[in-house]
Amino acid sequence: MYDEKIIAFLYIYKNNLEIMEAINIKAFTSDASQIEALKAFMKALKIKFEVSKEPPYNTDFVAMIKKGDKQIADGKGIKMSIADFKDLCK
């Protein structure tokens, strides 16, 4: 899934002054064509924007999950029943 954050700059005209306001929009797209469609839409409305490629999750959290997945793949995981898990959580 492509996860793009589009930062849009909206122009507000007030008393003949041009005021630019930045807003954050998160778009959860399923493929690159949807991203291109959003870009085309913004351009058609003459809204200035930039696409940020910030990761959607904290990188430390992602590293921890990947480490756990690798440990399970290496046979270092522990199998337990639901009853044992419930006992563990008490």
N, C-alpha and C positions, 0 to 999 in steps of 0.2 A: 504494500500500500504506500502511495506517495503521501507524505504529510508535509504540506507546505503552509507556511504562515505568510500571508500577504499583508504587507503594511501599506495601507492606502492613505494618500494625502488628499483630503477633500478641500476644495476651495469654497470659501464662504465670502460672499460679497456683502459688505455692510458699509454704508456711507461712502461708497466708492473706494473703500480700502480692501485690499486682497488679504485675507487672513487664511493661513494654511493650518489645518488641524490634522494631527496624525492619529490614526486609530489602528488597532491591531485586529485582524480578522484571521481566524484559523479556518482553513478549508481542508476537510478530510476527503481527499480525492482517491479514486481507485486506480487511475492510470494517468499517464502523461497527457493524454488528449483533453482530459478535464482541466488540467492546469493551463493548457494552451487556450482553452475556451474562456477560462476566467481572465486570463491576460487580455484576450481579444475584447471581452466585455468591458474591462476597465479602460482600454485604449479607445473603444467606441464612445465611451462617455467622457473622454478626455480627462480621466482621473489619473494623476501621476501615482505610480506605485513602485515598490521594489519587493522582490521575493527573497525571503530569508530562508536559509537552509539550516537553521538551528535544529539540533536533534530534539524530538518531542519528549524524550525522557532524560532524566539525570544520568550522566555518563557513568557515575559510580554505581548507580542502581543496575544499569545494564551490564556492567562488568561483573557485578555480584551474581546476577542471574546466569550469565554465560559460564562463570566459574562453577556454579552448581550443576548446570547442564553437563559440563565436561566431567565433573566428578561422578555423576550418575552414569555417563557413557563409559567411564573407566572402571565401573563396578564398585565404586566407593559409597553408593547410596545405601539406605537402610529400608527394608521392606517391613511394613507393620500393618496390622489390621486396623479397621476403623475404631474398634473398641480400644485397642492400645493407644491410638492417636487421641481419642477422647480422654483416656486416663492421663496421658501426657499433658493435656491442656487444662487439667483441673487445677 
